[in-house]
């Protein structure tokens, strides 16, 4: 079983890294970009002995407590069989 | 219109950052984890004047040429209306 965790900055939080990427990309000639924000992405391999509900609960807790900063970041969790 | 780009390491490539996260998470008492790999995630805001096909083509090129390292990383692109 595999879990995917996406962590991104909350809407109000400044993202200087994203702004730098946007600037570079525009210099390289890409147009029509209004905004770029960078987040993190985790692929977590899980023992398939865990049920889907238990896996989701465990991974959500891991995302909240370890993988994200709850002050500045949001996360979402996907479970794949 | 919004594009999401996911960049992750190719399967054979070592991920010491992911291994360090896995080790920490196990020390904190999470069990049943076989593997953690960290990737990057970009949210790109696009002018809606671009059609979906043009947006996908432009963002794929950006992902290939700027956002990922084609030697060690794979990427995937999602376009949302």
Backbone of each chain as nested JSON, in Angstrom:
{
  "chains": [
    {"id": "A", "residues": [
      {"number": 1, "name": "UNK", "atoms": {"N": [0.857, -1.198, 0.0], "CA": [0.0, 0.0, 0.0], "C": [0.889, 1.242, 0.0]}},
      {"number": 2, "name": "UNK", "atoms": {"N": [0.438, 2.293, -0.659], "CA": [1.252, 3.498, -0.786], "C": [0.431, 4.711, -0.372]}},
      {"number": 3, "name": "UNK", "atoms": {"N": [1.049, 5.621, 0.351], "CA": [0.385, 6.872, 0.708], "C": [1.142, 8.021, 0.075]}},
      {"number": 4, "name": "UNK", "atoms": {"N": [0.401, 9.027, -0.365], "CA": [1.029, 10.238, -0.883], "C": [0.611, 11.403, -0.011]}},
      {"number": 5, "name": "UNK", "atoms": {"N": [1.579, 12.178, 0.425], "CA": [1.284, 13.345, 1.259], "C": [1.773, 14.588, 0.525]}},
      {"number": 6, "name": "UNK", "atoms": {"N": [0.88, 15.539, 0.352], "CA": [1.222, 16.818, -0.275], "C": [1.219, 17.887, 0.795]}},
      {"number": 7, "name": "UNK", "atoms": {"N": [2.304, 18.622, 0.903], "CA": [2.384, 19.704, 1.89], "C": [2.608, 20.999, 1.124]}},
      {"number": 8, "name": "UNK", "atoms": {"N": [1.731, 21.987, 1.314], "CA": [1.975, 23.28, 0.672], "C": [1.716, 24.425, 1.64]}},
      {"number": 9, "name": "UNK", "atoms": {"N": [2.269, 25.569, 1.325], "CA": [2.121, 26.735, 2.186], "C": [0.676, 27.198, 2.207]}},
      {"number": 10, "name": "UNK", "atoms": {"N": [0.214, 27.679, 3.369], "CA": [-1.126, 28.248, 3.446], "C": [-1.22, 29.469, 2.537]}},
      {"number": 11, "name": "UNK", "atoms": {"N": [-2.448, 29.779, 2.054], "CA": [-2.599, 30.855, 1.07], "C": [-1.95, 32.19, 1.448]}},
      {"number": 12, "name": "UNK", "atoms": {"N": [-2.037, 32.64, 2.685], "CA": [-1.507, 33.956, 3.018], "C": [0.0, 34.024, 3.176]}},
      {"number": 13, "name": "UNK", "atoms": {"N": [0.666, 32.875, 3.225], "CA": [2.083, 32.838, 3.587], "C": [2.963, 33.144, 2.369]}},
      {"number": 14, "name": "UNK", "atoms": {"N": [3.891, 34.086, 2.534], "CA": [4.804, 34.445, 1.451], "C": [5.678, 33.26, 1.057]}},
      {"number": 15, "name": "UNK", "atoms": {"N": [5.981, 33.132, -0.243], "CA": [6.798, 32.026, -0.731], "C": [7.922, 32.58, -1.612]}},
      {"number": 16, "name": "UNK", "atoms": {"N": [9.011, 33.067, -0.993], "CA": [10.1, 33.674, -1.775], "C": [10.741, 32.681, -2.749]}},
      {"number": 17, "name": "UNK", "atoms": {"N": [10.796, 31.398, -2.369], "CA": [11.357, 30.383, -3.253], "C": [10.509, 30.259, -4.531]}},
      {"number": 18, "name": "UNK", "atoms": {"N": [9.191, 30.237, -4.349], "CA": [8.286, 30.192, -5.505], "C": [8.442, 31.416, -6.383]}},
      {"number": 19, "name": "UNK", "atoms": {"N": [8.577, 32.599, -5.75], "CA": [8.739, 33.849, -6.512], "C": [10.031, 33.81, -7.32]}},
      {"number": 20, "name": "UNK", "atoms": {"N": [11.107, 33.27, -6.725], "CA": [12.385, 33.177, -7.432], "C": [12.255, 32.254, -8.643]}},
      {"number": 21, "name": "UNK", "atoms": {"N": [11.56, 31.125, -8.464], "CA": [11.348, 30.201, -9.582], "C": [10.538, 30.879, -10.674]}},
      {"number": 22, "name": "UNK", "atoms": {"N": [9.484, 31.598, -10.262], "CA": [8.646, 32.29, -11.249], "C": [9.468, 33.289, -12.064]}},
      {"number": 23, "name": "UNK", "atoms": {"N": [10.315, 34.033, -11.366], "CA": [11.158, 35.024, -12.036], "C": [12.085, 34.34, -13.048]}},
      {"number": 24, "name": "UNK", "atoms": {"N": [12.742, 33.247, -12.626], "CA": [13.656, 32.526, -13.52], "C": [12.927, 32.002, -14.747]}},
      {"number": 25, "name": "UNK", "atoms": {"N": [11.771, 31.416, -14.498], "CA": [10.993, 30.802, -15.572], "C": [10.566, 31.871, -16.579]}},
      {"number": 26, "name": "UNK", "atoms": {"N": [10.216, 33.06, -16.082], "CA": [9.822, 34.146, -16.981], "C": [11.02, 34.632, -17.797]}},
      {"number": 27, "name": "UNK", "atoms": {"N": [12.181, 34.719, -17.147], "CA": [13.395, 35.106, -17.887], "C": [13.691, 34.115, -19.002]}},
      {"number": 28, "name": "UNK", "atoms": {"N": [13.361, 32.846, -18.785], "CA": [13.614, 31.814, -19.79], "C": [12.567, 31.804, -20.895]}},
      {"number": 29, "name": "UNK", "atoms": {"N": [11.595, 32.715, -20.82], "CA": [10.667, 32.889, -21.926], "C": [9.309, 32.233, -21.773]}},
      {"number": 30, "name": "UNK", "atoms": {"N": [9.01, 31.691, -20.597], "CA": [7.666, 31.145, -20.387], "C": [6.732, 32.287, -19.989]}},
      {"number": 31, "name": "UNK", "atoms": {"N": [5.581, 32.376, -20.651], "CA": [4.654, 33.471, -20.382], "C": [3.346, 32.939, -19.791]}},
      {"number": 32, "name": "UNK", "atoms": {"N": [2.498, 33.882, -19.373], "CA": [1.163, 33.518, -18.923], "C": [1.126, 32.89, -17.539]}},
      {"number": 33, "name": "UNK", "atoms": {"N": [2.192, 33.105, -16.752], "CA": [2.234, 32.534, -15.405], "C": [1.85, 33.605, -14.395]}},
      {"number": 34, "name": "UNK", "atoms": {"N": [0.823, 33.355, -13.598], "CA": [0.426, 34.355, -12.61], "C": [1.087, 34.096, -11.257]}},
      {"number": 35, "name": "UNK", "atoms": {"N": [1.494, 32.851, -10.999], "CA": [1.994, 32.538, -9.661], "C": [2.627, 31.143, -9.668]}},
      {"number": 36, "name": "UNK", "atoms": {"N": [3.738, 30.98, -8.944], "CA": [4.269, 29.638, -8.699], "C": [4.522, 29.5, -7.212]}},
      {"number": 37, "name": "UNK", "atoms": {"N": [4.039, 28.425, -6.634], "CA": [4.321, 28.136, -5.228], "C": [4.904, 26.735, -5.125]}},
      {"number": 38, "name": "UNK", "atoms": {"N": [5.954, 26.609, -4.31], "CA": [6.566, 25.297, -4.166], "C": [6.138, 24.626, -2.872]}},
      {"number": 39, "name": "UNK", "atoms": {"N": [5.814, 23.354, -2.966], "CA": [5.497, 22.567, -1.781], "C": [6.337, 21.317, -1.73]}},
      {"number": 40, "name": "UNK", "atoms": {"N": [5.967, 20.42, -0.829], "CA": [6.694, 19.161, -0.689], "C": [5.751, 18.008, -0.968]}},
      {"number": 41, "name": "UNK", "atoms": {"N": [6.335, 16.897, -1.313], "CA": [5.564, 15.739, -1.724], "C": [6.264, 14.509, -1.165]}},
      {"number": 42, "name": "UNK", "atoms": {"N": [5.539, 13.665, -0.442], "CA": [6.141, 12.47, 0.145], "C": [5.42, 11.226, -0.367]}},
      {"number": 43, "name": "UNK", "atoms": {"N": [6.196, 10.229, -0.771], "CA": [5.624, 8.918, -1.087], "C": [6.012, 7.971, 0.029]}},
      {"number": 44, "name": "UNK", "atoms": {"N": [5.017, 7.395, 0.667], "CA": [5.262, 6.559, 1.837], "C": [4.782, 5.144, 1.545]}},
      {"number": 45, "name": "UNK", "atoms": {"N": [5.715, 4.186, 1.557], "CA": [5.348, 2.776, 1.4], "C": [4.886, 2.217, 2.737]}},
      {"number": 46, "name": "UNK", "atoms": {"N": [3.745, 1.526, 2.729], "CA": [3.174, 1.012, 3.983], "C": [3.001, -0.491, 3.905]}},
      {"number": 47, "name": "UNK", "atoms": {"N": [3.154, -1.168, 5.038], "CA": [2.843, -2.599, 5.086], "C": [1.382, -2.798, 4.713]}},
      {"number": 48, "name": "UNK", "atoms": {"N": [1.122, -3.742, 3.835], "CA": [-0.26, -3.904, 3.397], "C": [-1.112, -4.581, 4.467]}},
      {"number": 49, "name": "UNK", "atoms": {"N": [-0.466, -5.03, 5.568], "CA": [-1.235, -5.571, 6.693], "C": [-2.15, -4.504, 7.3]}},
      {"number": 50, "name": "UNK", "atoms": {"N": [-1.736, -3.236, 7.231], "CA": [-2.591, -2.147, 7.703], "C": [-3.829, -2.038, 6.813]}},
      {"number": 51, "name": "UNK", "atoms": {"N": [-4.988, -1.855, 7.407], "CA": [-6.183, -1.562, 6.609], "C": [-6.109, -0.143, 6.084]}},
      {"number": 52, "name": "UNK", "atoms": {"N": [-6.994, 0.187, 5.118], "CA": [-6.942, 1.519, 4.527], "C": [-7.264, 2.602, 5.554]}},
      {"number": 53, "name": "UNK", "atoms": {"N": [-8.252, 2.339, 6.417], "CA": [-8.647, 3.356, 7.405], "C": [-7.507, 3.604, 8.401]}},
      {"number": 54, "name": "UNK", "atoms": {"N": [-6.871, 2.519, 8.864], "CA": [-5.76, 2.659, 9.807], "C": [-4.589, 3.374, 9.148]}},
      {"number": 55, "name": "UNK", "atoms": {"N": [-4.337, 3.049, 7.87], "CA": [-3.245, 3.689, 7.149], "C": [-3.497, 5.187, 7.02]}},
      {"number": 56, "name": "UNK", "atoms": {"N": [-4.738, 5.536, 6.657], "CA": [-5.058, 6.959, 6.495], "C": [-4.883, 7.705, 7.813]}},
      {"number": 57, "name": "UNK", "atoms": {"N": [-5.33, 7.089, 8.908], "CA": [-5.242, 7.735, 10.216], "C": [-3.771, 7.914, 10.618]}},
      {"number": 58, "name": "UNK", "atoms": {"N": [-2.971, 6.869, 10.397], "CA": [-1.561, 6.919, 10.785], "C": [-0.8, 7.948, 9.943]}},
      {"number": 59, "name": "UNK", "atoms": {"N": [-1.053, 7.946, 8.63], "CA": [-0.345, 8.87, 7.747], "C": [-0.785, 10.313, 7.998]}},
      {"number": 60, "name": "UNK", "atoms": {"N": [-2.069, 10.525, 8.297], "CA": [-2.539, 11.882, 8.588], "C": [-1.859, 12.422, 9.846]}},
      {"number": 61, "name": "UNK", "atoms": {"N": [-1.7, 11.542, 10.841], "CA": [-1.061, 11.976, 12.078], "C": [0.419, 12.302, 11.815]}},
      {"number": 62, "name": "UNK", "atoms": {"N": [1.05, 11.445, 10.988], "CA": [2.453, 11.672, 10.619], "C": [2.599, 13.005, 9.874]}},
      {"number": 63, "name": "UNK", "atoms": {"N": [1.674, 13.274, 8.957], "CA": [1.736, 14.517, 8.178], "C": [1.562, 15.725, 9.09]}},
      {"number": 64, "name": "UNK", "atoms": {"N": [0.637, 15.603, 10.053], "CA": [0.35, 16.737, 10.949], "C": [1.496, 16.985, 11.915]}},
      {"number": 65, "name": "UNK", "atoms": {"N": [2.066, 15.871, 12.445], "CA": [3.037, 16.012, 13.534], "C": [4.477, 16.111, 13.064]}},
      {"number": 66, "name": "UNK", "atoms": {"N": [4.794, 15.545, 11.903], "CA": [6.199, 15.476, 11.49], "C": [6.461, 16.163, 10.145]}},
      {"number": 67, "name": "UNK", "atoms": {"N": [5.625, 15.873, 9.156], "CA": [5.971, 16.284, 7.795], "C": [5.601, 17.728, 7.476]}},
      {"number": 68, "name": "UNK", "atoms": {"N": [4.694, 18.325, 8.247], "CA": [4.295, 19.699, 7.954], "C": [4.432, 20.568, 9.193]}},
      {"number": 69, "name": "UNK", "atoms": {"N": [4.509, 21.863, 8.964], "CA": [4.467, 22.851, 10.039], "C": [3.045, 23.413, 10.075]}},
      {"number": 70, "name": "UNK", "atoms": {"N": [2.264, 23.07, 11.094], "CA": [0.842, 23.458, 11.08], "C": [0.608, 24.97, 11.126]}},
      {"number": 71, "name": "UNK", "atoms": {"N": [1.615, 25.743, 11.498], "CA": [1.459, 27.21, 11.534], "C": [1.421, 27.777, 10.113]}},
      {"number": 72, "name": "UNK", "atoms": {"N": [2.259, 27.258, 9.238], "CA": [2.393, 27.872, 7.908], "C": [1.946, 26.961, 6.768]}},
      {"number": 73, "name": "UNK", "atoms": {"N": [1.701, 25.687, 7.056], "CA": [1.473, 24.752, 5.948], "C": [0.177, 23.955, 6.102]}},
      {"number": 74, "name": "UNK", "atoms": {"N": [-0.416, 23.634, 4.966], "CA": [-1.531, 22.691, 4.892], "C": [-1.022, 21.388, 4.296]}},
      {"number": 75, "name": "UNK", "atoms": {"N": [-1.764, 20.305, 4.538], "CA": [-1.376, 19.057, 3.872], "C": [-2.612, 18.313, 3.405]}},
      {"number": 76, "name": "UNK", "atoms": {"N": [-2.41, 17.41, 2.453], "CA": [-3.469, 16.473, 2.106], "C": [-2.861, 15.091, 1.922]}},
      {"number": 77, "name": "UNK", "atoms": {"N": [-3.689, 14.071, 2.149], "CA": [-3.225, 12.685, 2.153], "C": [-4.049, 11.888, 1.146]}},
      {"number": 78, "name": "UNK", "atoms": {"N": [-3.368, 11.083, 0.346], "CA": [-4.044, 10.131, -0.541], "C": [-3.515, 8.734, -0.234]}},
      {"number": 79, "name": "UNK", "atoms": {"N": [-4.424, 7.761, -0.184], "CA": [-4.002, 6.369, 0.027], "C": [-4.275, 5.583, -1.253]}},
      {"number": 80, "name": "UNK", "atoms": {"N": [-3.28, 4.845, -1.713], "CA": [-3.456, 3.986, -2.886], "C": [-3.279, 2.532, -2.482]}},
      {"number": 81, "name": "UNK", "atoms": {"N": [-4.123, 1.673, -3.007], "CA": [-4.039, 0.252, -2.65], "C": [-2.762, -0.354, -3.221]}}
    ]},
    {"id": "B", "residues": [
      {"number": 1, "name": "UNK", "atoms": {"N": [-6.765, 29.254, -14.312], "CA": [-6.361, 27.868, -14.522], "C": [-5.145, 27.566, -13.665]}},
      {"number": 2, "name": "UNK", "atoms": {"N": [-5.07, 26.335, -13.166], "CA": [-3.99, 25.981, -12.26], "C": [-3.334, 24.694, -12.735]}},
      {"number": 3, "name": "UNK", "atoms": {"N": [-2.013, 24.648, -12.669], "CA": [-1.291, 23.421, -12.997], "C": [-0.596, 22.921, -11.742]}},
      {"number": 4, "name": "UNK", "atoms": {"N": [-0.536, 21.613, -11.601], "CA": [0.215, 21.01, -10.506], "C": [1.307, 20.147, -11.111]}},
      {"number": 5, "name": "UNK", "atoms": {"N": [2.521, 20.331, -10.64], "CA": [3.649, 19.541, -11.126], "C": [4.24, 18.772, -9.939]}},
      {"number": 6, "name": "UNK", "atoms": {"N": [4.354, 17.462, -10.1], "CA": [4.955, 16.606, -9.08], "C": [6.289, 16.131, -9.598]}},
      {"number": 7, "name": "UNK", "atoms": {"N": [7.346, 16.349, -8.824], "CA": [8.679, 15.898, -9.219], "C": [9.15, 14.911, -8.157]}},
      {"number": 8, "name": "UNK", "atoms": {"N": [9.512, 13.7, -8.575], "CA": [10.079, 12.761, -7.601], "C": [11.287, 12.036, -8.176]}},
      {"number": 9, "name": "UNK", "atoms": {"N": [12.094, 11.5, -7.286], "CA": [13.305, 10.797, -7.711], "C": [12.946, 9.537, -8.488]}},
      {"number": 10, "name": "UNK", "atoms": {"N": [13.737, 9.205, -9.497], "CA": [13.537, 7.947, -10.218], "C": [13.738, 6.782, -9.261]}},
      {"number": 11, "name": "UNK", "atoms": {"N": [13.087, 5.637, -9.545], "CA": [13.108, 4.501, -8.615], "C": [14.498, 4.073, -8.144]}},
      {"number": 12, "name": "UNK", "atoms": {"N": [15.495, 4.012, -8.999], "CA": [16.793, 3.504, -8.561], "C": [17.633, 4.488, -7.765]}},
      {"number": 13, "name": "UNK", "atoms": {"N": [17.214, 5.75, -7.705], "CA": [18.072, 6.794, -7.127], "C": [17.946, 6.815, -5.604]}},
      {"number": 14, "name": "UNK", "atoms": {"N": [19.077, 6.802, -4.919], "CA": [19.074, 6.847, -3.459], "C": [18.48, 8.155, -2.949]}},
      {"number": 15, "name": "UNK", "atoms": {"N": [17.744, 8.085, -1.831], "CA": [17.113, 9.275, -1.265], "C": [17.459, 9.371, 0.223]}},
      {"number": 16, "name": "UNK", "atoms": {"N": [18.653, 9.898, 0.55], "CA": [19.078, 9.96, 1.96], "C": [18.139, 10.82, 2.809]}},
      {"number": 17, "name": "UNK", "atoms": {"N": [17.558, 11.866, 2.216], "CA": [16.615, 12.721, 2.947], "C": [15.386, 11.907, 3.368]}},
      {"number": 18, "name": "UNK", "atoms": {"N": [14.871, 11.129, 2.417], "CA": [13.734, 10.27, 2.723], "C": [14.068, 9.249, 3.793]}},
      {"number": 19, "name": "UNK", "atoms": {"N": [15.269, 8.666, 3.718], "CA": [15.695, 7.68, 4.724], "C": [15.777, 8.325, 6.101]}},
      {"number": 20, "name": "UNK", "atoms": {"N": [16.278, 9.568, 6.161], "CA": [16.385, 10.277, 7.44], "C": [14.996, 10.531, 8.016]}},
      {"number": 21, "name": "UNK", "atoms": {"N": [14.05, 10.927, 7.153], "CA": [12.677, 11.162, 7.613], "C": [12.078, 9.856, 8.133]}},
      {"number": 22, "name": "UNK", "atoms": {"N": [12.303, 8.759, 7.374], "CA": [11.774, 7.455, 7.793], "C": [12.307, 7.071, 9.167]}},
      {"number": 23, "name": "UNK", "atoms": {"N": [13.609, 7.284, 9.372], "CA": [14.235, 6.944, 10.652], "C": [13.61, 7.765, 11.783]}},
      {"number": 24, "name": "UNK", "atoms": {"N": [13.452, 9.07, 11.567], "CA": [12.87, 9.941, 12.603], "C": [11.455, 9.521, 12.934]}},
      {"number": 25, "name": "UNK", "atoms": {"N": [10.686, 9.243, 11.89], "CA": [9.283, 8.895, 12.062], "C": [9.161, 7.577, 12.844]}},
      {"number": 26, "name": "UNK", "atoms": {"N": [10.073, 6.639, 12.583], "CA": [10.045, 5.371, 13.317], "C": [10.434, 5.575, 14.785]}},
      {"number": 27, "name": "UNK", "atoms": {"N": [11.414, 6.454, 15.024], "CA": [11.78, 6.772, 16.406], "C": [10.604, 7.379, 17.159]}},
      {"number": 28, "name": "UNK", "atoms": {"N": [9.755, 8.11, 16.444], "CA": [8.6, 8.751, 17.069], "C": [7.437, 7.782, 17.266]}},
      {"number": 29, "name": "UNK", "atoms": {"N": [7.627, 6.527, 16.866], "CA": [6.63, 5.514, 17.196], "C": [5.683, 5.125, 16.078]}},
      {"number": 30, "name": "UNK", "atoms": {"N": [5.908, 5.626, 14.865], "CA": [5.057, 5.199, 13.757], "C": [5.608, 3.883, 13.199]}},
      {"number": 31, "name": "UNK", "atoms": {"N": [4.729, 2.902, 13.039], "CA": [5.169, 1.583, 12.556], "C": [4.58, 1.273, 11.18]}},
      {"number": 32, "name": "UNK", "atoms": {"N": [5.064, 0.172, 10.596], "CA": [4.477, -0.319, 9.348], "C": [4.892, 0.474, 8.132]}},
      {"number": 33, "name": "UNK", "atoms": {"N": [6.007, 1.227, 8.231], "CA": [6.457, 2.016, 7.093], "C": [7.589, 1.281, 6.398]}},
      {"number": 34, "name": "UNK", "atoms": {"N": [7.438, 1.013, 5.109], "CA": [8.5, 0.302, 4.402], "C": [9.462, 1.26, 3.714]}},
      {"number": 35, "name": "UNK", "atoms": {"N": [9.009, 2.48, 3.433], "CA": [9.837, 3.387, 2.643], "C": [9.225, 4.791, 2.669]}},
      {"number": 36, "name": "UNK", "atoms": {"N": [10.072, 5.826, 2.752], "CA": [9.592, 7.199, 2.535], "C": [10.523, 7.856, 1.532]}},
      {"number": 37, "name": "UNK", "atoms": {"N": [9.938, 8.462, 0.514], "CA": [10.74, 9.226, -0.449], "C": [10.16, 10.629, -0.555]}},
      {"number": 38, "name": "UNK", "atoms": {"N": [11.053, 11.628, -0.558], "CA": [10.561, 13.011, -0.641], "C": [10.722, 13.548, -2.048]}},
      {"number": 39, "name": "UNK", "atoms": {"N": [9.691, 14.231, -2.524], "CA": [9.752, 14.888, -3.816], "C": [9.358, 16.347, -3.678]}},
      {"number": 40, "name": "UNK", "atoms": {"N": [9.139, 16.991, -4.82], "CA": [8.747, 18.393, -4.827], "C": [7.396, 18.524, -5.497]}},
      {"number": 41, "name": "UNK", "atoms": {"N": [6.731, 19.594, -5.181], "CA": [5.369, 19.801, -5.658], "C": [5.232, 21.291, -5.986]}},
      {"number": 42, "name": "UNK", "atoms": {"N": [4.794, 21.617, -7.186], "CA": [4.657, 23.013, -7.594], "C": [3.214, 23.298, -7.981]}},
      {"number": 43, "name": "UNK", "atoms": {"N": [2.659, 24.391, -7.477], "CA": [1.367, 24.879, -7.941], "C": [1.613, 26.103, -8.802]}},
      {"number": 44, "name": "UNK", "atoms": {"N": [1.169, 26.032, -10.036], "CA": [1.444, 27.105, -10.979], "C": [0.128, 27.726, -11.432]}},
      {"number": 45, "name": "UNK", "atoms": {"N": [-0.051, 28.995, -11.14], "CA": [-1.231, 29.718, -11.614], "C": [-0.996, 30.181, -13.037]}},
      {"number": 46, "name": "UNK", "atoms": {"N": [-1.984, 29.947, -13.911], "CA": [-1.822, 30.28, -15.335], "C": [-2.935, 31.214, -15.784]}},
      {"number": 47, "name": "UNK", "atoms": {"N": [-2.613, 32.103, -16.736], "CA": [-3.648, 32.927, -17.354], "C": [-4.676, 32.017, -18.008]}},
      {"number": 48, "name": "UNK", "atoms": {"N": [-5.962, 32.281, -17.75], "CA": [-6.962, 31.382, -18.305], "C": [-7.142, 31.599, -19.809]}},
      {"number": 49, "name": "UNK", "atoms": {"N": [-6.482, 32.639, -20.37], "CA": [-6.501, 32.829, -21.825], "C": [-5.856, 31.64, -22.548]}},
      {"number": 50, "name": "UNK", "atoms": {"N": [-4.885, 31.002, -21.899], "CA": [-4.282, 29.787, -22.474], "C": [-5.317, 28.665, -22.523]}},
      {"number": 51, "name": "UNK", "atoms": {"N": [-5.364, 27.952, -23.615], "CA": [-6.203, 26.757, -23.661], "C": [-5.574, 25.646, -22.838]}},
      {"number": 52, "name": "UNK", "atoms": {"N": [-6.35, 24.581, -22.566], "CA": [-5.815, 23.503, -21.728], "C": [-4.638, 22.808, -22.406]}},
      {"number": 53, "name": "UNK", "atoms": {"N": [-4.74, 22.588, -23.728], "CA": [-3.665, 21.88, -24.434], "C": [-2.376, 22.699, -24.401]}},
      {"number": 54, "name": "UNK", "atoms": {"N": [-2.516, 24.019, -24.679], "CA": [-1.341, 24.891, -24.669], "C": [-0.735, 24.954, -23.273]}},
      {"number": 55, "name": "UNK", "atoms": {"N": [-1.606, 25.016, -22.253], "CA": [-1.129, 25.076, -20.875], "C": [-0.357, 23.81, -20.529]}},
      {"number": 56, "name": "UNK", "atoms": {"N": [-0.913, 22.65, -20.917], "CA": [-0.246, 21.383, -20.607], "C": [1.119, 21.319, -21.287]}},
      {"number": 57, "name": "UNK", "atoms": {"N": [1.174, 21.773, -22.532], "CA": [2.423, 21.717, -23.293], "C": [3.469, 22.643, -22.646]}},
      {"number": 58, "name": "UNK", "atoms": {"N": [3.029, 23.865, -22.298], "CA": [3.953, 24.838, -21.72], "C": [4.462, 24.373, -20.348]}},
      {"number": 59, "name": "UNK", "atoms": {"N": [3.544, 23.857, -19.524], "CA": [3.932, 23.429, -18.175], "C": [4.814, 22.18, -18.243]}},
      {"number": 60, "name": "UNK", "atoms": {"N": [4.54, 21.268, -19.183], "CA": [5.382, 20.073, -19.319], "C": [6.798, 20.467, -19.704]}},
      {"number": 61, "name": "UNK", "atoms": {"N": [6.897, 21.464, -20.595], "CA": [8.222, 21.914, -21.019], "C": [8.958, 22.552, -19.838]}},
      {"number": 62, "name": "UNK", "atoms": {"N": [8.214, 23.353, -19.076], "CA": [8.787, 24.002, -17.888], "C": [9.264, 22.953, -16.878]}},
      {"number": 63, "name": "UNK", "atoms": {"N": [8.453, 21.911, -16.67], "CA": [8.817, 20.851, -15.725], "C": [10.076, 20.128, -16.19]}},
      {"number": 64, "name": "UNK", "atoms": {"N": [10.152, 19.868, -17.504], "CA": [11.278, 19.112, -18.038], "C": [12.555, 19.94, -17.999]}},
      {"number": 65, "name": "UNK", "atoms": {"N": [12.429, 21.256, -18.353], "CA": [13.625, 22.075, -18.548], "C": [14.07, 22.808, -17.286]}},
      {"number": 66, "name": "UNK", "atoms": {"N": [13.154, 23.093, -16.38], "CA": [13.511, 23.946, -15.246], "C": [13.256, 23.275, -13.898]}},
      {"number": 67, "name": "UNK", "atoms": {"N": [12.091, 22.679, -13.731], "CA": [11.69, 22.244, -12.39], "C": [12.26, 20.891, -11.983]}},
      {"number": 68, "name": "UNK", "atoms": {"N": [12.68, 20.09, -12.953], "CA": [13.216, 18.765, -12.604], "C": [14.595, 18.564, -13.218]}},
      {"number": 69, "name": "UNK", "atoms": {"N": [15.329, 17.631, -12.664], "CA": [16.6, 17.193, -13.227], "C": [16.339, 15.876, -13.961]}},
      {"number": 70, "name": "UNK", "atoms": {"N": [16.366, 15.899, -15.289], "CA": [15.959, 14.7, -16.04], "C": [16.851, 13.482, -15.795]}},
      {"number": 71, "name": "UNK", "atoms": {"N": [18.06, 13.692, -15.258], "CA": [18.952, 12.561, -14.989], "C": [18.457, 11.736, -13.798]}},
      {"number": 72, "name": "UNK", "atoms": {"N": [17.968, 12.431, -12.775], "CA": [17.63, 11.718, -11.541], "C": [16.137, 11.76, -11.198]}},
      {"number": 73, "name": "UNK", "atoms": {"N": [15.365, 12.587, -11.892], "CA": [13.986, 12.811, -11.456], "C": [12.965, 12.578, -12.568]}},
      {"number": 74, "name": "UNK", "atoms": {"N": [11.788, 12.117, -12.159], "CA": [10.627, 12.041, -13.038], "C": [9.656, 13.142, -12.638]}},
      {"number": 75, "name": "UNK", "atoms": {"N": [8.758, 13.505, -13.555], "CA": [7.727, 14.469, -13.164], "C": [6.388, 14.069, -13.772]}},
      {"number": 76, "name": "UNK", "atoms": {"N": [5.314, 14.579, -13.165], "CA": [4.013, 14.454, -13.802], "C": [3.28, 15.781, -13.665]}},
      {"number": 77, "name": "UNK", "atoms": {"N": [2.375, 16.031, -14.612], "CA": [1.688, 17.325, -14.707], "C": [0.187, 17.103, -14.672]}},
      {"number": 78, "name": "UNK", "atoms": {"N": [-0.512, 17.896, -13.855], "CA": [-1.981, 17.894, -13.867], "C": [-2.452, 19.312, -14.15]}},
      {"number": 79, "name": "UNK", "atoms": {"N": [-3.464, 19.432, -15.009], "CA": [-4.042, 20.751, -15.281], "C": [-5.46, 20.79, -14.709]}},
      {"number": 80, "name": "UNK", "atoms": {"N": [-5.756, 21.846, -13.947], "CA": [-7.115, 22.023, -13.421], "C": [-7.719, 23.27, -14.018]}},
      {"number": 81, "name": "UNK", "atoms": {"N": [-9.001, 23.203, -14.372], "CA": [-9.664, 24.365, -14.993], "C": [-9.81, 25.491, -13.974]}}
    ]}
  ]
}
